[in-house]
Amino acid sequence: DTIILSRTRTTSLCVSLSTVNLSEILCSFDLMSPRPIILSDGREAPFYLVIQHFEQFLNVKLGNPGDIKRRVLERKKDRTKFTEVIFHTLNDNENE
């Protein structure tokens, strides 16, 4: 699956992004402090809402937010700080 973000006559810029890459970018946004995606009232946007809006905006299906984080972890063979944080947030969300 490839997402074309922009292709117009007025620009030669074309961003092609796979759903896998988009999922990894959105996971990394969720781990940033402060988070780069916020609600209109200034609060941090929850991950599930970020996923919903990107799915609607780009007309793609990324899936369940917990599954997205799980798939990112499965693709990463070596544990890094990034994957450790995803793993812990995933476990924390499941224990709530």
Backbone as CSV, one residue per row, in Angstrom:
resi,resn,N_x,N_y,N_z,CA_x,CA_y,CA_z,C_x,C_y,C_z
1,ASP,0.836,-1.181,0.000,0.000,0.000,0.000,0.883,1.248,0.000
2,THR,0.645,2.128,-0.945,1.383,3.377,-1.021,0.407,4.529,-0.998
3,ILE,0.757,5.551,-0.247,-0.075,6.739,-0.131,0.639,7.871,-0.846
4,ILE,-0.013,8.498,-1.807,0.536,9.665,-2.480,-0.060,10.889,-1.803
5,LEU,0.786,11.688,-1.150,0.280,12.826,-0.404,0.047,14.056,-1.271
6,SER,0.871,14.269,-2.271,0.691,15.457,-3.095,1.262,15.218,-4.477
7,ARG,0.456,15.502,-5.465,0.941,15.459,-6.848,0.106,16.466,-7.629
8,THR,0.673,17.626,-7.872,-0.036,18.675,-8.601,0.857,19.232,-9.690
9,ARG,0.288,20.033,-10.545,1.064,20.681,-11.602,1.903,21.832,-11.071
10,THR,1.498,22.397,-9.937,2.200,23.579,-9.430,3.475,23.233,-8.671
11,THR,3.676,21.970,-8.371,4.887,21.588,-7.653,5.406,20.263,-8.182
12,SER,6.692,20.096,-8.087,7.280,18.821,-8.482,7.443,17.904,-7.275
13,LEU,7.011,18.374,-6.119,7.124,17.595,-4.888,6.054,16.519,-4.841
14,CYS,6.475,15.306,-4.637,5.555,14.185,-4.497,6.064,13.325,-3.348
15,VAL,5.236,13.126,-2.354,5.613,12.312,-1.207,4.881,10.987,-1.309
16,SER,5.641,9.934,-1.413,5.071,8.600,-1.482,5.419,7.897,-0.177
17,LEU,4.402,7.361,0.479,4.586,6.808,1.810,3.793,5.526,1.939
18,SER,4.432,4.468,2.414,3.695,3.224,2.628,2.935,3.301,3.949
19,THR,1.914,2.479,4.088,1.165,2.458,5.339,2.049,1.981,6.490
20,VAL,3.027,1.128,6.186,3.978,0.676,7.208,4.789,1.861,7.713
21,ASN,5.329,2.663,6.792,6.116,3.824,7.193,5.271,4.840,7.939
22,LEU,4.040,5.057,7.480,3.146,5.982,8.170,2.877,5.504,9.593
23,SER,2.645,4.210,9.764,2.416,3.648,11.099,3.607,3.908,12.013
24,GLU,4.810,3.726,11.493,5.999,3.943,12.312,6.178,5.421,12.658
25,ILE,5.868,6.292,11.728,5.954,7.731,12.001,4.952,8.122,13.083
26,LEU,3.717,7.633,12.968,2.700,7.977,13.952,3.039,7.409,15.332
27,CYS,3.627,6.213,15.379,4.079,5.656,16.659,5.159,6.535,17.275
28,SER,6.072,7.010,16.447,7.139,7.859,16.992,6.576,9.192,17.481
29,PHE,5.581,9.750,16.783,4.928,10.969,17.267,4.321,10.751,18.647
30,ASP,3.731,9.570,18.839,3.075,9.263,20.105,4.061,9.201,21.265
31,LEU,5.335,8.958,20.960,6.344,8.829,22.008,7.102,10.127,22.275
32,MET,6.916,11.128,21.435,7.625,12.392,21.616,7.069,13.159,22.820
33,SER,7.931,13.937,23.417,7.490,14.769,24.532,8.047,16.174,24.340
34,PRO,7.229,17.148,24.117,5.775,17.080,24.001,5.371,16.479,22.653
35,ARG,4.185,15.954,22.615,3.689,15.357,21.367,3.436,16.452,20.341
36,PRO,3.811,16.195,19.095,3.630,17.218,18.058,2.194,17.376,17.577
37,ILE,1.329,16.419,17.876,-0.071,16.504,17.457,-0.908,16.713,18.706
38,ILE,-1.606,17.843,18.726,-2.395,18.194,19.907,-3.842,18.479,19.508
39,LEU,-4.714,18.486,20.500,-6.118,18.834,20.293,-6.262,20.347,20.241
40,SER,-7.400,20.827,19.796,-7.614,22.274,19.669,-7.518,22.995,21.009
41,ASP,-7.742,22.283,22.109,-7.639,22.918,23.428,-6.229,22.824,24.018
42,GLY,-5.282,22.285,23.239,-3.887,22.229,23.677,-3.474,20.929,24.342
43,ARG,-4.440,20.065,24.652,-4.088,18.771,25.251,-3.481,17.852,24.195
44,GLU,-2.687,16.889,24.673,-2.095,15.922,23.756,-3.190,15.050,23.141
45,ALA,-3.094,14.823,21.842,-4.075,13.979,21.153,-3.786,12.517,21.466
46,PRO,-4.793,11.760,21.893,-4.574,10.331,22.133,-4.271,9.614,20.815
47,PHE,-3.486,8.549,20.914,-3.028,7.821,19.735,-4.180,7.344,18.867
48,TYR,-5.235,6.817,19.493,-6.358,6.296,18.703,-6.996,7.402,17.850
49,LEU,-7.030,8.636,18.377,-7.637,9.743,17.646,-6.741,10.190,16.489
50,VAL,-5.439,10.175,16.712,-4.482,10.495,15.643,-4.653,9.502,14.502
51,ILE,-4.760,8.219,14.840,-4.951,7.179,13.824,-6.242,7.422,13.053
52,GLN,-7.337,7.678,13.770,-8.630,7.921,13.111,-8.546,9.074,12.122
53,HIS,-7.925,10.168,12.522,-7.866,11.340,11.656,-6.965,11.117,10.449
54,PHE,-5.836,10.449,10.640,-4.984,10.156,9.493,-5.670,9.197,8.539
55,GLU,-6.410,8.223,9.054,-7.148,7.310,8.185,-8.182,8.066,7.354
56,GLN,-8.907,8.983,7.985,-9.915,9.758,7.264,-9.278,10.706,6.261
57,PHE,-8.234,11.405,6.686,-7.586,12.402,5.827,-6.956,11.760,4.594
58,LEU,-6.307,10.620,4.774,-5.600,9.976,3.670,-6.406,8.855,3.012
59,ASN,-7.612,8.601,3.547,-8.469,7.546,3.010,-7.741,6.197,2.962
60,VAL,-7.159,5.826,4.115,-6.469,4.544,4.253,-6.975,3.872,5.522
61,LYS,-6.707,2.598,5.646,-7.050,1.859,6.862,-5.746,1.384,7.486
62,LEU,-5.448,1.910,8.674,-4.234,1.520,9.377,-4.513,0.431,10.407
63,GLY,-5.735,0.381,10.924,-6.100,-0.671,11.862,-6.212,-0.193,13.291
64,ASN,-6.374,-1.151,14.168,-6.497,-0.892,15.595,-5.192,-0.285,16.118
65,PRO,-5.267,0.807,16.891,-4.042,1.451,17.395,-3.112,0.507,18.163
66,GLY,-3.674,-0.380,18.979,-2.834,-1.349,19.695,-2.141,-2.299,18.737
67,ASP,-2.869,-2.728,17.696,-2.281,-3.613,16.688,-1.186,-2.899,15.894
68,ILE,-1.371,-1.614,15.642,-0.354,-0.842,14.913,0.954,-0.876,15.694
69,LYS,0.887,-0.597,16.992,2.101,-0.613,17.817,2.694,-2.020,17.878
70,ARG,1.835,-3.043,17.953,2.314,-4.428,17.980,3.061,-4.774,16.687
71,ARG,2.509,-4.346,15.541,3.158,-4.644,14.255,4.500,-3.923,14.134
72,VAL,4.574,-2.694,14.642,5.850,-1.968,14.627,6.877,-2.748,15.434
73,LEU,6.484,-3.235,16.606,7.405,-4.021,17.438,7.833,-5.309,16.750
74,GLU,6.908,-5.970,16.072,7.236,-7.227,15.388,8.235,-7.017,14.261
75,ARG,8.177,-5.854,13.607,9.110,-5.580,12.504,10.511,-5.258,12.994
76,LYS,10.623,-4.802,14.226,11.926,-4.412,14.768,12.572,-5.625,15.422
77,LYS,13.630,-6.125,14.835,14.295,-7.317,15.366,15.112,-6.984,16.615
78,ASP,15.817,-5.862,16.585,16.649,-5.469,17.722,15.884,-4.499,18.595
79,ARG,15.965,-4.708,19.892,15.310,-3.796,20.823,16.135,-2.520,20.924
80,THR,15.471,-1.426,20.733,16.098,-0.121,20.888,15.298,0.651,21.923
81,LYS,15.750,1.829,22.257,14.982,2.651,23.200,13.577,2.887,22.646
82,PHE,13.479,3.124,21.337,12.191,3.353,20.672,11.253,2.168,20.882
83,THR,11.740,0.954,20.593,10.874,-0.211,20.716,10.556,-0.526,22.171
84,GLU,11.488,-0.272,23.075,11.218,-0.498,24.496,10.094,0.411,24.986
85,VAL,10.116,1.670,24.555,9.072,2.608,24.976,7.726,2.184,24.402
86,ILE,7.689,1.770,23.142,6.435,1.291,22.544,5.923,0.085,23.319
87,PHE,6.826,-0.837,23.626,6.448,-2.035,24.353,5.823,-1.681,25.702
88,HIS,6.441,-0.757,26.422,5.920,-0.372,27.737,4.592,0.370,27.633
89,THR,4.444,1.266,26.651,3.170,1.978,26.514,2.068,1.018,26.081
90,LEU,2.401,0.054,25.265,1.420,-0.942,24.835,0.949,-1.757,26.033
91,ASN,1.885,-2.188,26.869,1.527,-2.951,28.069,0.715,-2.103,29.040
92,ASP,1.096,-0.838,29.204,0.366,0.058,30.104,-1.071,0.236,29.630
93,ASN,-1.258,0.408,28.297,-2.602,0.599,27.751,-3.460,-0.648,27.929
94,GLU,-2.857,-1.818,27.824,-3.611,-3.064,27.953,-3.981,-3.329,29.405
95,ASN,-3.192,-2.806,30.348,-3.461,-3.030,31.766,-4.466,-2.043,32.333
96,GLU,-4.873,-1.028,31.561,-5.840,-0.048,32.058,-7.251,-0.553,32.008
